[in-house]
């Protein structure tokens, strides 16, 4: 939870900066340490596909990190995602 919500977390810092509209390259160039989420987003999606598990949050985050989706559009896509029964 801390990596998502803690103000000292590198991933949290990166997410806040992306949400404020800063380009990923600018954010990363100003960081001294690695935000692991940048390098693991696509790997997480590959694991989800291999296990036949949908990962909508990780998918949208990967799109934002790759510059394919604006953070607001990703948030909207998640919020408007149709509700359905999740697998147990």
HTML snippet that shows the backbone in 3Dmol.js (N, CA, C, O; Angstrom):
<script src="https://3Dmol.org/build/3Dmol-min.js"></script>
<div id="view" style="width:600px;height:400px;position:relative"></div>
<script>
const pdb = `
ATOM      1  N   UNK A   1       0.815  -1.194   0.000  1.00  0.00           N
ATOM      2  CA  UNK A   1       0.000   0.000   0.000  1.00  0.00           C
ATOM      3  C   UNK A   1       0.862   1.264   0.000  1.00  0.00           C
ATOM      4  O   UNK A   1       0.502   2.268  -0.615  1.00  0.00           O
ATOM      5  N   UNK A   2       1.984   1.207   0.683  1.00  0.00           N
ATOM      6  CA  UNK A   2       2.801   2.419   0.762  1.00  0.00           C
ATOM      7  C   UNK A   2       3.330   2.858  -0.592  1.00  0.00           C
ATOM      8  O   UNK A   2       3.469   4.055  -0.842  1.00  0.00           O
ATOM      9  N   UNK A   3       3.628   1.905  -1.472  1.00  0.00           N
ATOM     10  CA  UNK A   3       4.159   2.295  -2.782  1.00  0.00           C
ATOM     11  C   UNK A   3       3.112   3.056  -3.598  1.00  0.00           C
ATOM     12  O   UNK A   3       3.457   3.798  -4.517  1.00  0.00           O
ATOM     13  N   UNK A   4       1.843   2.871  -3.262  1.00  0.00           N
ATOM     14  CA  UNK A   4       0.778   3.599  -3.957  1.00  0.00           C
ATOM     15  C   UNK A   4       0.407   4.900  -3.266  1.00  0.00           C
ATOM     16  O   UNK A   4       0.068   5.884  -3.924  1.00  0.00           O
ATOM     17  N   UNK A   5       0.469   4.907  -1.944  1.00  0.00           N
ATOM     18  CA  UNK A   5      -0.091   6.033  -1.208  1.00  0.00           C
ATOM     19  C   UNK A   5       0.919   6.861  -0.423  1.00  0.00           C
ATOM     20  O   UNK A   5       0.631   8.002  -0.062  1.00  0.00           O
ATOM     21  N   UNK A   6       2.085   6.311  -0.157  1.00  0.00           N
ATOM     22  CA  UNK A   6       3.058   7.017   0.673  1.00  0.00           C
ATOM     23  C   UNK A   6       3.740   8.148  -0.062  1.00  0.00           C
ATOM     24  O   UNK A   6       4.261   7.934  -1.157  1.00  0.00           O
ATOM     25  N   UNK A   7       3.754   9.349   0.501  1.00  0.00           N
ATOM     26  CA  UNK A   7       4.377  10.487  -0.178  1.00  0.00           C
ATOM     27  C   UNK A   7       5.879  10.313  -0.410  1.00  0.00           C
ATOM     28  O   UNK A   7       6.448  10.987  -1.268  1.00  0.00           O
ATOM     29  N   UNK A   8       6.524   9.423   0.338  1.00  0.00           N
ATOM     30  CA  UNK A   8       7.958   9.190   0.133  1.00  0.00           C
ATOM     31  C   UNK A   8       8.211   8.122  -0.935  1.00  0.00           C
ATOM     32  O   UNK A   8       9.358   7.877  -1.309  1.00  0.00           O
ATOM     33  N   UNK A   9       7.145   7.489  -1.425  1.00  0.00           N
ATOM     34  CA  UNK A   9       7.281   6.434  -2.422  1.00  0.00           C
ATOM     35  C   UNK A   9       7.632   7.007  -3.793  1.00  0.00           C
ATOM     36  O   UNK A   9       7.051   7.998  -4.234  1.00  0.00           O
ATOM     37  N   UNK A  10       8.581   6.373  -4.449  1.00  0.00           N
ATOM     38  CA  UNK A  10       8.974   6.813  -5.797  1.00  0.00           C
ATOM     39  C   UNK A  10       7.824   6.629  -6.776  1.00  0.00           C
ATOM     40  O   UNK A  10       7.590   7.494  -7.620  1.00  0.00           O
ATOM     41  N   UNK A  11       7.094   5.503  -6.677  1.00  0.00           N
ATOM     42  CA  UNK A  11       5.971   5.265  -7.579  1.00  0.00           C
ATOM     43  C   UNK A  11       4.847   6.267  -7.342  1.00  0.00           C
ATOM     44  O   UNK A  11       4.218   6.738  -8.289  1.00  0.00           O
ATOM     45  N   UNK A  12       4.598   6.588  -6.085  1.00  0.00           N
ATOM     46  CA  UNK A  12       3.578   7.589  -5.758  1.00  0.00           C
ATOM     47  C   UNK A  12       3.963   8.944  -6.332  1.00  0.00           C
ATOM     48  O   UNK A  12       3.143   9.624  -6.948  1.00  0.00           O
ATOM     49  N   UNK A  13       5.207   9.325  -6.128  1.00  0.00           N
ATOM     50  CA  UNK A  13       5.705  10.601  -6.656  1.00  0.00           C
ATOM     51  C   UNK A  13       5.526  10.655  -8.178  1.00  0.00           C
ATOM     52  O   UNK A  13       5.052  11.652  -8.722  1.00  0.00           O
ATOM     53  N   UNK A  14       5.909   9.580  -8.847  1.00  0.00           N
ATOM     54  CA  UNK A  14       5.787   9.523 -10.298  1.00  0.00           C
ATOM     55  C   UNK A  14       4.329   9.663 -10.731  1.00  0.00           C
ATOM     56  O   UNK A  14       4.025  10.393 -11.674  1.00  0.00           O
ATOM     57  N   UNK A  15       3.429   8.963 -10.040  1.00  0.00           N
ATOM     58  CA  UNK A  15       2.008   9.040 -10.369  1.00  0.00           C
ATOM     59  C   UNK A  15       1.426  10.419 -10.194  1.00  0.00           C
ATOM     60  O   UNK A  15       0.643  10.883 -11.023  1.00  0.00           O
ATOM     61  N   UNK A  16       1.807  11.080  -9.111  1.00  0.00           N
ATOM     62  CA  UNK A  16       1.327  12.445  -8.871  1.00  0.00           C
ATOM     63  C   UNK A  16       1.814  13.367  -9.976  1.00  0.00           C
ATOM     64  O   UNK A  16       1.051  14.178 -10.501  1.00  0.00           O
ATOM     65  N   UNK A  17       3.079  13.240 -10.325  1.00  0.00           N
ATOM     66  CA  UNK A  17       3.642  14.086 -11.379  1.00  0.00           C
ATOM     67  C   UNK A  17       2.967  13.815 -12.729  1.00  0.00           C
ATOM     68  O   UNK A  17       2.663  14.750 -13.470  1.00  0.00           O
ATOM     69  N   UNK A  18       2.734  12.550 -13.043  1.00  0.00           N
ATOM     70  CA  UNK A  18       2.024  12.225 -14.296  1.00  0.00           C
ATOM     71  C   UNK A  18       0.625  12.831 -14.288  1.00  0.00           C
ATOM     72  O   UNK A  18       0.168  13.383 -15.289  1.00  0.00           O
ATOM     73  N   UNK A  19      -0.044  12.719 -13.147  1.00  0.00           N
ATOM     74  CA  UNK A  19      -1.387  13.278 -13.010  1.00  0.00           C
ATOM     75  C   UNK A  19      -1.427  14.783 -13.176  1.00  0.00           C
ATOM     76  O   UNK A  19      -2.451  15.343 -13.568  1.00  0.00           O
ATOM     77  N   UNK A  20      -0.315  15.440 -12.880  1.00  0.00           N
ATOM     78  CA  UNK A  20      -0.234  16.890 -13.043  1.00  0.00           C
ATOM     79  C   UNK A  20       0.175  17.284 -14.460  1.00  0.00           C
ATOM     80  O   UNK A  20       0.328  18.465 -14.774  1.00  0.00           O
ATOM     81  N   UNK A  21       0.349  16.266 -15.312  1.00  0.00           N
ATOM     82  CA  UNK A  21       0.620  16.551 -16.714  1.00  0.00           C
ATOM     83  C   UNK A  21       2.075  16.590 -17.126  1.00  0.00           C
ATOM     84  O   UNK A  21       2.379  16.926 -18.271  1.00  0.00           O
ATOM     85  N   UNK A  22       2.978  16.258 -16.227  1.00  0.00           N
ATOM     86  CA  UNK A  22       4.404  16.260 -16.603  1.00  0.00           C
ATOM     87  C   UNK A  22       4.736  15.037 -17.435  1.00  0.00           C
ATOM     88  O   UNK A  22       4.261  13.944 -17.130  1.00  0.00           O
ATOM     89  N   UNK A  23       5.533  15.190 -18.470  1.00  0.00           N
ATOM     90  CA  UNK A  23       5.939  14.042 -19.292  1.00  0.00           C
ATOM     91  C   UNK A  23       6.818  13.074 -18.494  1.00  0.00           C
ATOM     92  O   UNK A  23       7.609  13.492 -17.648  1.00  0.00           O
ATOM     93  N   UNK A  24       6.670  11.794 -18.769  1.00  0.00           N
ATOM     94  CA  UNK A  24       7.422  10.767 -18.065  1.00  0.00           C
ATOM     95  C   UNK A  24       8.920  11.012 -18.141  1.00  0.00           C
ATOM     96  O   UNK A  24       9.622  10.885 -17.138  1.00  0.00           O
ATOM     97  N   UNK A  25       9.409  11.359 -19.313  1.00  0.00           N
ATOM     98  CA  UNK A  25      10.853  11.569 -19.461  1.00  0.00           C
ATOM     99  C   UNK A  25      11.361  12.685 -18.552  1.00  0.00           C
ATOM    100  O   UNK A  25      12.455  12.582 -17.997  1.00  0.00           O
ATOM    101  N   UNK A  26      10.576  13.747 -18.398  1.00  0.00           N
ATOM    102  CA  UNK A  26      10.970  14.849 -17.514  1.00  0.00           C
ATOM    103  C   UNK A  26      10.989  14.401 -16.054  1.00  0.00           C
ATOM    104  O   UNK A  26      11.897  14.751 -15.300  1.00  0.00           O
ATOM    105  N   UNK A  27       9.982  13.625 -15.667  1.00  0.00           N
ATOM    106  CA  UNK A  27       9.904  13.149 -14.289  1.00  0.00           C
ATOM    107  C   UNK A  27      11.100  12.251 -13.980  1.00  0.00           C
ATOM    108  O   UNK A  27      11.774  12.418 -12.964  1.00  0.00           O
ATOM    109  N   UNK A  28      11.350  11.293 -14.879  1.00  0.00           N
ATOM    110  CA  UNK A  28      12.427  10.337 -14.646  1.00  0.00           C
ATOM    111  C   UNK A  28      13.796  11.014 -14.620  1.00  0.00           C
ATOM    112  O   UNK A  28      14.676  10.610 -13.860  1.00  0.00           O
ATOM    113  N   UNK A  29      13.974  12.034 -15.441  1.00  0.00           N
ATOM    114  CA  UNK A  29      15.279  12.707 -15.473  1.00  0.00           C
ATOM    115  C   UNK A  29      15.560  13.459 -14.175  1.00  0.00           C
ATOM    116  O   UNK A  29      16.716  13.727 -13.846  1.00  0.00           O
ATOM    117  N   UNK A  30      14.503  13.799 -13.438  1.00  0.00           N
ATOM    118  CA  UNK A  30      14.683  14.501 -12.180  1.00  0.00           C
ATOM    119  C   UNK A  30      14.740  13.590 -10.965  1.00  0.00           C
ATOM    120  O   UNK A  30      14.920  14.060  -9.842  1.00  0.00           O
ATOM    121  N   UNK A  31      14.587  12.292 -11.184  1.00  0.00           N
ATOM    122  CA  UNK A  31      14.609  11.345 -10.060  1.00  0.00           C
ATOM    123  C   UNK A  31      15.993  10.732  -9.912  1.00  0.00           C
ATOM    124  O   UNK A  31      16.655  10.423 -10.903  1.00  0.00           O
ATOM    125  N   UNK A  32      16.423  10.559  -8.674  1.00  0.00           N
ATOM    126  CA  UNK A  32      17.719   9.942  -8.415  1.00  0.00           C
ATOM    127  C   UNK A  32      17.607   8.425  -8.298  1.00  0.00           C
ATOM    128  O   UNK A  32      18.586   7.707  -8.503  1.00  0.00           O
ATOM    129  N   UNK A  33      16.401   7.938  -7.965  1.00  0.00           N
ATOM    130  CA  UNK A  33      16.201   6.512  -7.769  1.00  0.00           C
ATOM    131  C   UNK A  33      15.160   6.007  -8.770  1.00  0.00           C
ATOM    132  O   UNK A  33      14.454   6.798  -9.397  1.00  0.00           O
ATOM    133  N   UNK A  34      15.075   4.703  -8.911  1.00  0.00           N
ATOM    134  CA  UNK A  34      14.175   4.078  -9.890  1.00  0.00           C
ATOM    135  C   UNK A  34      12.769   3.954  -9.319  1.00  0.00           C
ATOM    136  O   UNK A  34      12.593   3.535  -8.175  1.00  0.00           O
ATOM    137  N   UNK A  35      11.776   4.313 -10.109  1.00  0.00           N
ATOM    138  CA  UNK A  35      10.375   4.027  -9.797  1.00  0.00           C
ATOM    139  C   UNK A  35      10.073   2.692 -10.477  1.00  0.00           C
ATOM    140  O   UNK A  35       9.893   2.635 -11.693  1.00  0.00           O
ATOM    141  N   UNK A  36      10.018   1.619  -9.683  1.00  0.00           N
ATOM    142  CA  UNK A  36       9.932   0.264 -10.224  1.00  0.00           C
ATOM    143  C   UNK A  36       8.736   0.046 -11.134  1.00  0.00           C
ATOM    144  O   UNK A  36       8.804  -0.752 -12.069  1.00  0.00           O
ATOM    145  N   UNK A  37       7.645   0.746 -10.870  1.00  0.00           N
ATOM    146  CA  UNK A  37       6.431   0.555 -11.651  1.00  0.00           C
ATOM    147  C   UNK A  37       6.610   0.820 -13.130  1.00  0.00           C
ATOM    148  O   UNK A  37       5.938   0.206 -13.959  1.00  0.00           O
ATOM    149  N   UNK A  38       7.503   1.720 -13.467  1.00  0.00           N
ATOM    150  CA  UNK A  38       7.748   2.035 -14.880  1.00  0.00           C
ATOM    151  C   UNK A  38       8.285   0.811 -15.612  1.00  0.00           C
ATOM    152  O   UNK A  38       7.864   0.512 -16.730  1.00  0.00           O
ATOM    153  N   UNK A  39       9.205   0.115 -14.981  1.00  0.00           N
ATOM    154  CA  UNK A  39       9.836  -1.038 -15.619  1.00  0.00           C
ATOM    155  C   UNK A  39       9.041  -2.330 -15.480  1.00  0.00           C
ATOM    156  O   UNK A  39       9.305  -3.290 -16.204  1.00  0.00           O
ATOM    157  N   UNK A  40       8.084  -2.377 -14.576  1.00  0.00           N
ATOM    158  CA  UNK A  40       7.360  -3.628 -14.337  1.00  0.00           C
ATOM    159  C   UNK A  40       5.952  -3.649 -14.916  1.00  0.00           C
ATOM    160  O   UNK A  40       5.324  -4.707 -14.935  1.00  0.00           O
ATOM    161  N   UNK A  41       5.442  -2.536 -15.383  1.00  0.00           N
ATOM    162  CA  UNK A  41       4.052  -2.466 -15.844  1.00  0.00           C
ATOM    163  C   UNK A  41       3.751  -3.479 -16.955  1.00  0.00           C
ATOM    164  O   UNK A  41       2.759  -4.205 -16.882  1.00  0.00           O
ATOM    165  N   UNK A  42       4.588  -3.527 -17.961  1.00  0.00           N
ATOM    166  CA  UNK A  42       4.336  -4.462 -19.070  1.00  0.00           C
ATOM    167  C   UNK A  42       4.504  -5.913 -18.619  1.00  0.00           C
ATOM    168  O   UNK A  42       3.783  -6.793 -19.091  1.00  0.00           O
ATOM    169  N   UNK A  43       5.445  -6.171 -17.714  1.00  0.00           N
ATOM    170  CA  UNK A  43       5.636  -7.521 -17.196  1.00  0.00           C
ATOM    171  C   UNK A  43       4.437  -8.009 -16.406  1.00  0.00           C
ATOM    172  O   UNK A  43       4.065  -9.180 -16.486  1.00  0.00           O
ATOM    173  N   UNK A  44       3.837  -7.115 -15.650  1.00  0.00           N
ATOM    174  CA  UNK A  44       2.640  -7.462 -14.891  1.00  0.00           C
ATOM    175  C   UNK A  44       1.515  -7.844 -15.848  1.00  0.00           C
ATOM    176  O   UNK A  44       0.784  -8.802 -15.599  1.00  0.00           O
ATOM    177  N   UNK A  45       1.378  -7.101 -16.931  1.00  0.00           N
ATOM    178  CA  UNK A  45       0.342  -7.422 -17.916  1.00  0.00           C
ATOM    179  C   UNK A  45       0.594  -8.776 -18.561  1.00  0.00           C
ATOM    180  O   UNK A  45      -0.350  -9.526 -18.810  1.00  0.00           O
ATOM    181  N   UNK A  46       1.850  -9.097 -18.833  1.00  0.00           N
ATOM    182  CA  UNK A  46       2.183 -10.404 -19.413  1.00  0.00           C
ATOM    183  C   UNK A  46       1.811 -11.524 -18.443  1.00  0.00           C
ATOM    184  O   UNK A  46       1.276 -12.551 -18.859  1.00  0.00           O
ATOM    185  N   UNK A  47       2.087 -11.335 -17.170  1.00  0.00           N
ATOM    186  CA  UNK A  47       1.700 -12.340 -16.172  1.00  0.00           C
ATOM    187  C   UNK A  47       0.179 -12.489 -16.109  1.00  0.00           C
ATOM    188  O   UNK A  47      -0.336 -13.602 -15.998  1.00  0.00           O
ATOM    189  N   UNK A  48      -0.524 -11.384 -16.179  1.00  0.00           N
ATOM    190  CA  UNK A  48      -1.985 -11.435 -16.174  1.00  0.00           C
ATOM    191  C   UNK A  48      -2.531 -12.188 -17.372  1.00  0.00           C
ATOM    192  O   UNK A  48      -3.458 -12.988 -17.243  1.00  0.00           O
ATOM    193  N   UNK A  49      -1.959 -11.932 -18.532  1.00  0.00           N
ATOM    194  CA  UNK A  49      -2.407 -12.658 -19.743  1.00  0.00           C
ATOM    195  C   UNK A  49      -2.128 -14.149 -19.601  1.00  0.00           C
ATOM    196  O   UNK A  49      -2.971 -14.970 -19.962  1.00  0.00           O
ATOM    197  N   UNK A  50      -0.969 -14.506 -19.087  1.00  0.00           N
ATOM    198  CA  UNK A  50      -0.598 -15.915 -18.927  1.00  0.00           C
ATOM    199  C   UNK A  50      -1.534 -16.630 -17.952  1.00  0.00           C
ATOM    200  O   UNK A  50      -1.806 -17.821 -18.106  1.00  0.00           O
ATOM    201  N   UNK A  51      -2.025 -15.898 -16.951  1.00  0.00           N
ATOM    202  CA  UNK A  51      -2.923 -16.482 -15.955  1.00  0.00           C
ATOM    203  C   UNK A  51      -4.387 -16.257 -16.301  1.00  0.00           C
ATOM    204  O   UNK A  51      -5.274 -16.641 -15.538  1.00  0.00           O
ATOM    205  N   UNK A  52      -4.643 -15.637 -17.447  1.00  0.00           N
ATOM    206  CA  UNK A  52      -6.005 -15.316 -17.887  1.00  0.00           C
ATOM    207  C   UNK A  52      -6.750 -14.471 -16.848  1.00  0.00           C
ATOM    208  O   UNK A  52      -7.899 -14.744 -16.503  1.00  0.00           O
ATOM    209  N   UNK A  53      -6.053 -13.437 -16.363  1.00  0.00           N
ATOM    210  CA  UNK A  53      -6.611 -12.527 -15.367  1.00  0.00           C
ATOM    211  C   UNK A  53      -6.606 -11.116 -15.942  1.00  0.00           C
ATOM    212  O   UNK A  53      -5.589 -10.646 -16.452  1.00  0.00           O
ATOM    213  N   UNK A  54      -7.746 -10.448 -15.854  1.00  0.00           N
ATOM    214  CA  UNK A  54      -7.814  -9.063 -16.302  1.00  0.00           C
ATOM    215  C   UNK A  54      -7.194  -8.160 -15.240  1.00  0.00           C
ATOM    216  O   UNK A  54      -7.433  -8.335 -14.046  1.00  0.00           O
ATOM    217  N   UNK A  55      -6.416  -7.219 -15.677  1.00  0.00           N
ATOM    218  CA  UNK A  55      -5.767  -6.255 -14.781  1.00  0.00           C
ATOM    219  C   UNK A  55      -6.015  -4.841 -15.311  1.00  0.00           C
ATOM    220  O   UNK A  55      -5.098  -4.204 -15.829  1.00  0.00           O
ATOM    221  N   UNK A  56      -7.242  -4.351 -15.184  1.00  0.00           N
ATOM    222  CA  UNK A  56      -7.583  -3.067 -15.805  1.00  0.00           C
ATOM    223  C   UNK A  56      -6.783  -1.884 -15.284  1.00  0.00           C
ATOM    224  O   UNK A  56      -6.443  -0.989 -16.058  1.00  0.00           O
ATOM    225  N   UNK A  57      -6.478  -1.859 -14.008  1.00  0.00           N
ATOM    226  CA  UNK A  57      -5.703  -0.730 -13.477  1.00  0.00           C
ATOM    227  C   UNK A  57      -4.284  -0.778 -14.019  1.00  0.00           C
ATOM    228  O   UNK A  57      -3.752   0.236 -14.471  1.00  0.00           O
ATOM    229  N   UNK A  58      -3.672  -1.957 -13.973  1.00  0.00           N
ATOM    230  CA  UNK A  58      -2.310  -2.101 -14.501  1.00  0.00           C
ATOM    231  C   UNK A  58      -2.282  -1.800 -15.999  1.00  0.00           C
ATOM    232  O   UNK A  58      -1.326  -1.207 -16.499  1.00  0.00           O
ATOM    233  N   UNK A  59      -3.326  -2.209 -16.709  1.00  0.00           N
ATOM    234  CA  UNK A  59      -3.384  -1.956 -18.148  1.00  0.00           C
ATOM    235  C   UNK A  59      -3.423  -0.460 -18.449  1.00  0.00           C
ATOM    236  O   UNK A  59      -2.697   0.025 -19.317  1.00  0.00           O
ATOM    237  N   UNK A  60      -4.264   0.260 -17.735  1.00  0.00           N
ATOM    238  CA  UNK A  60      -4.351   1.703 -17.958  1.00  0.00           C
ATOM    239  C   UNK A  60      -3.051   2.398 -17.554  1.00  0.00           C
ATOM    240  O   UNK A  60      -2.611   3.339 -18.214  1.00  0.00           O
ATOM    241  N   UNK A  61      -2.445   1.931 -16.472  1.00  0.00           N
ATOM    242  CA  UNK A  61      -1.184   2.535 -16.036  1.00  0.00           C
ATOM    243  C   UNK A  61      -0.094   2.303 -17.080  1.00  0.00           C
ATOM    244  O   UNK A  61       0.702   3.200 -17.356  1.00  0.00           O
ATOM    245  N   UNK A  62      -0.056   1.113 -17.655  1.00  0.00           N
ATOM    246  CA  UNK A  62       0.925   0.828 -18.705  1.00  0.00           C
ATOM    247  C   UNK A  62       0.698   1.731 -19.912  1.00  0.00           C
ATOM    248  O   UNK A  62       1.656   2.197 -20.528  1.00  0.00           O
ATOM    249  N   UNK A  63      -0.553   1.977 -20.250  1.00  0.00           N
ATOM    250  CA  UNK A  63      -0.860   2.879 -21.370  1.00  0.00           C
ATOM    251  C   UNK A  63      -0.388   4.299 -21.077  1.00  0.00           C
ATOM    252  O   UNK A  63       0.160   4.972 -21.951  1.00  0.00           O
ATOM    253  N   UNK A  64      -0.604   4.750 -19.843  1.00  0.00           N
ATOM    254  CA  UNK A  64      -0.152   6.097 -19.462  1.00  0.00           C
ATOM    255  C   UNK A  64       1.369   6.175 -19.511  1.00  0.00           C
ATOM    256  O   UNK A  64       1.926   7.126 -20.060  1.00  0.00           O
ATOM    257  N   UNK A  65       2.042   5.178 -18.937  1.00  0.00           N
ATOM    258  CA  UNK A  65       3.503   5.181 -18.915  1.00  0.00           C
ATOM    259  C   UNK A  65       4.108   5.137 -20.316  1.00  0.00           C
ATOM    260  O   UNK A  65       5.168   5.714 -20.561  1.00  0.00           O
ATOM    261  N   UNK A  66       3.423   4.445 -21.238  1.00  0.00           N
ATOM    262  CA  UNK A  66       3.923   4.346 -22.608  1.00  0.00           C
ATOM    263  C   UNK A  66       3.536   5.564 -23.444  1.00  0.00           C
ATOM    264  O   UNK A  66       3.926   5.667 -24.606  1.00  0.00           O
ATOM    265  N   UNK A  67       2.778   6.479 -22.863  1.00  0.00           N
ATOM    266  CA  UNK A  67       2.365   7.682 -23.596  1.00  0.00           C
ATOM    267  C   UNK A  67       1.213   7.456 -24.549  1.00  0.00           C
ATOM    268  O   UNK A  67       0.930   8.306 -25.393  1.00  0.00           O
ATOM    269  N   UNK A  68       0.542   6.319 -24.426  1.00  0.00           N
ATOM    270  CA  UNK A  68      -0.594   6.008 -25.312  1.00  0.00           C
ATOM    271  C   UNK A  68      -1.902   6.595 -24.812  1.00  0.00           C
ATOM    272  O   UNK A  68      -2.854   6.739 -25.579  1.00  0.00           O
ATOM    273  N   UNK A  69      -1.955   6.937 -23.523  1.00  0.00           N
ATOM    274  CA  UNK A  69      -3.184   7.435 -22.909  1.00  0.00           C
ATOM    275  C   UNK A  69      -2.839   8.549 -21.932  1.00  0.00           C
ATOM    276  O   UNK A  69      -1.841   8.468 -21.216  1.00  0.00           O
ATOM    277  N   UNK A  70      -3.651   9.572 -21.905  1.00  0.00           N
ATOM    278  CA  UNK A  70      -3.510  10.653 -20.933  1.00  0.00           C
ATOM    279  C   UNK A  70      -4.057  10.149 -19.587  1.00  0.00           C
ATOM    280  O   UNK A  70      -5.022   9.384 -19.572  1.00  0.00           O
ATOM    281  N   UNK A  71      -3.467  10.559 -18.469  1.00  0.00           N
ATOM    282  CA  UNK A  71      -3.945  10.096 -17.164  1.00  0.00           C
ATOM    283  C   UNK A  71      -5.445  10.303 -16.935  1.00  0.00           C
ATOM    284  O   UNK A  71      -6.102   9.444 -16.347  1.00  0.00           O
ATOM    285  N   UNK A  72      -5.985  11.422 -17.389  1.00  0.00           N
ATOM    286  CA  UNK A  72      -7.423  11.652 -17.207  1.00  0.00           C
ATOM    287  C   UNK A  72      -8.252  10.670 -18.020  1.00  0.00           C
ATOM    288  O   UNK A  72      -9.290  10.198 -17.556  1.00  0.00           O
ATOM    289  N   UNK A  73      -7.801  10.360 -19.228  1.00  0.00           N
ATOM    290  CA  UNK A  73      -8.522   9.392 -20.062  1.00  0.00           C
ATOM    291  C   UNK A  73      -8.450   7.998 -19.441  1.00  0.00           C
ATOM    292  O   UNK A  73      -9.420   7.242 -19.499  1.00  0.00           O
ATOM    293  N   UNK A  74      -7.314   7.658 -18.854  1.00  0.00           N
ATOM    294  CA  UNK A  74      -7.171   6.354 -18.196  1.00  0.00           C
ATOM    295  C   UNK A  74      -8.110   6.262 -16.999  1.00  0.00           C
ATOM    296  O   UNK A  74      -8.757   5.236 -16.790  1.00  0.00           O
ATOM    297  N   UNK A  75      -8.181   7.322 -16.224  1.00  0.00           N
ATOM    298  CA  UNK A  75      -9.084   7.344 -15.070  1.00  0.00           C
ATOM    299  C   UNK A  75     -10.527   7.211 -15.517  1.00  0.00           C
ATOM    300  O   UNK A  75     -11.305   6.468 -14.918  1.00  0.00           O
ATOM    301  N   UNK A  76     -10.880   7.924 -16.561  1.00  0.00           N
ATOM    302  CA  UNK A  76     -12.241   7.852 -17.084  1.00  0.00           C
ATOM    303  C   UNK A  76     -12.561   6.444 -17.585  1.00  0.00           C
ATOM    304  O   UNK A  76     -13.653   5.930 -17.340  1.00  0.00           O
ATOM    305  N   UNK A  77     -11.625   5.828 -18.276  1.00  0.00           N
ATOM    306  CA  UNK A  77     -11.845   4.462 -18.777  1.00  0.00           C
ATOM    307  C   UNK A  77     -12.090   3.497 -17.624  1.00  0.00           C
ATOM    308  O   UNK A  77     -12.937   2.610 -17.724  1.00  0.00           O
ATOM    309  N   UNK A  78     -11.356   3.667 -16.536  1.00  0.00           N
ATOM    310  CA  UNK A  78     -11.556   2.800 -15.376  1.00  0.00           C
ATOM    311  C   UNK A  78     -12.892   3.066 -14.696  1.00  0.00           C
ATOM    312  O   UNK A  78     -13.589   2.130 -14.305  1.00  0.00           O
ATOM    313  N   UNK A  79     -13.245   4.318 -14.557  1.00  0.00           N
ATOM    314  CA  UNK A  79     -14.488   4.657 -13.871  1.00  0.00           C
ATOM    315  C   UNK A  79     -15.720   4.272 -14.689  1.00  0.00           C
ATOM    316  O   UNK A  79     -16.774   3.984 -14.121  1.00  0.00           O
ATOM    317  N   UNK A  80     -15.599   4.266 -15.990  1.00  0.00           N
ATOM    318  CA  UNK A  80     -16.735   3.933 -16.855  1.00  0.00           C
ATOM    319  C   UNK A  80     -16.754   2.462 -17.269  1.00  0.00           C
ATOM    320  O   UNK A  80     -17.626   2.033 -18.025  1.00  0.00           O
ATOM    321  N   UNK A  81     -15.800   1.707 -16.774  1.00  0.00           N
ATOM    322  CA  UNK A  81     -15.733   0.289 -17.095  1.00  0.00           C
ATOM    323  C   UNK A  81     -16.993  -0.402 -16.588  1.00  0.00           C
ATOM    324  O   UNK A  81     -17.382  -0.217 -15.435  1.00  0.00           O
ATOM    325  N   UNK A  82     -17.633  -1.199 -17.447  1.00  0.00           N
ATOM    326  CA  UNK A  82     -18.869  -1.884 -17.012  1.00  0.00           C
ATOM    327  C   UNK A  82     -18.610  -2.791 -15.812  1.00  0.00           C
ATOM    328  O   UNK A  82     -17.595  -3.484 -15.743  1.00  0.00           O
ATOM    329  N   UNK A  83     -19.544  -2.770 -14.878  1.00  0.00           N
ATOM    330  CA  UNK A  83     -19.443  -3.654 -13.722  1.00  0.00           C
ATOM    331  C   UNK A  83     -19.743  -5.076 -14.153  1.00  0.00           C
ATOM    332  O   UNK A  83     -20.569  -5.309 -15.036  1.00  0.00           O
ATOM    333  N   UNK A  84     -19.073  -6.015 -13.530  1.00  0.00           N
ATOM    334  CA  UNK A  84     -19.327  -7.413 -13.820  1.00  0.00           C
ATOM    335  C   UNK A  84     -18.846  -8.247 -12.648  1.00  0.00           C
ATOM    336  O   UNK A  84     -18.102  -7.772 -11.790  1.00  0.00           O
ATOM    337  N   UNK A  85     -19.273  -9.472 -12.627  1.00  0.00           N
ATOM    338  CA  UNK A  85     -18.827 -10.407 -11.594  1.00  0.00           C
ATOM    339  C   UNK A  85     -17.362 -10.733 -11.817  1.00  0.00           C
ATOM    340  O   UNK A  85     -16.964 -11.097 -12.924  1.00  0.00           O
ATOM    341  N   UNK A  86     -16.568 -10.607 -10.785  1.00  0.00           N
ATOM    342  CA  UNK A  86     -15.155 -10.959 -10.883  1.00  0.00           C
ATOM    343  C   UNK A  86     -14.984 -12.435 -10.514  1.00  0.00           C
ATOM    344  O   UNK A  86     -15.756 -12.997  -9.738  1.00  0.00           O
ATOM    345  N   UNK A  87     -13.954 -13.039 -11.092  1.00  0.00           N
ATOM    346  CA  UNK A  87     -13.649 -14.418 -10.749  1.00  0.00           C
ATOM    347  C   UNK A  87     -13.126 -14.500  -9.337  1.00  0.00           C
ATOM    348  O   UNK A  87     -12.519 -13.558  -8.827  1.00  0.00           O
ATOM    349  N   UNK A  88     -13.364 -15.628  -8.714  1.00  0.00           N
ATOM    350  CA  UNK A  88     -12.841 -15.861  -7.355  1.00  0.00           C
ATOM    351  C   UNK A  88     -11.633 -16.733  -7.436  1.00  0.00           C
ATOM    352  O   UNK A  88     -11.034 -17.055  -6.410  1.00  0.00           O
TER     353      UNK A  88
END
`;
const viewer = $3Dmol.createViewer("view");
viewer.addModel(pdb, "pdb");
viewer.setStyle({}, {cartoon: {color: "spectrum"}});
viewer.zoomTo();
viewer.render();
</script>
